[in-house]
Amino acid sequence: TDALTIALFVCGVKRGDEIITPPNSFIASTSVIAHLGAKPVFVDVLPDQNIDPNKIIKAITKKTKVIMPVHLTGRMCNMIEIKKISKKYNLKIIEDSAQSIGSRYASKMSGSFSDIGCFSAHPLKNLNALGDAGYLVTNNFKYYKKIKDLCNLGMTNRNKIKNFGHVSRMDNLQAAILNFRLKKLKEIIKKRRFNYNIYKNNLPKNVFFPIEKKDEFNTYHTFVVQINKRNKLKKYLEKKGIGTSIHYPVPIHLQPASKIFNYKRGDFPIAEKQSGRILSLPIHQVLKKTEILHICSEINNFYKNL
């Protein structure tokens, strides 16, 4: 959250500016926009839950300052098309890469298509600290210097303050943990990709999930399927001792906090429809193949007995 806030600030976002972003993300991507006094301009999504580049152009106005795509579930957005749009309209890009450390699109890493890429190291992420943590990346040296100041109370050194900054330094303990766990990241991603393939080969055909394309390398922070009778299946799996989750059951534009932006139900029909059908199945790296096969078997049983 701090990474996104500082990234927007460094890119010159001010009160009244507009930021294009999807409505089906975690709340942090919109809350940072609101905190800066800017307005989130939501754009509907594709079947894979990521922002639809074809709908971005229609959302651009004279007030648009930044496009903020969100790489959900470890699958990157179509950054080639988004990059073309940003160049044509002279807009900044900030990637919300919270869920996509190690992911690739067209052979480029998550966070590398944009002016600034922002990552989360929450304990549930593939690269995880033991508490809240995050970080950002940029190839812009001017941004880098200013961000270094802003993260540390604006202290260029102990006695020189160029900017009024924030206390957004990562705790040394969390940084040390991340440095250690970074060594195992490739192994974790490999196992999660292996687990995805077990699901792909064993789930029933009426369970929809995006198939990985040639230009994608997905890291499966979560494995989200889209299904009919979602709530009934969730309860059925709970009774069988299988935990699931929903990321996320209420789109941001329909949250009570978003009333100030004057969106309404029906504005983003694809994201809204998906919110009633999505279910996150276990995919973490300590799962055994037999456990995933058991999950697939129970899902098959559920739909056979409807």
Buried (B, 14 or more C-beta within 10 A) or exposed (E): BBBBBBBBBBBEBEEEBBBBBBBBBBBBBBBBBBEBEBBBBBBBBBEBBBBBBEBBEEBBEEEBBBBBBBBBBBBBBBBEBBBEBBEEEEBBBBBBBBBBBBBBBBEBBBBBBBBBBBBBBBEEBBBBBEEBBBBBBBEEEEBBEBBEBBBBBBBBEEEEEEBEBBEBEBEEEBBEBBEEBEEEBEEBBEBBBBBBEBBEEBBEEEBBBBEBEEEBBBBBBBBBBBBEBBEEBBEBBEEBEBEBBBBBEBBBBBBEEBEEBEBEEEBBEBBBEBBEBBBBBBBBBEBEEEBBBBBBEBBBEBBEEE
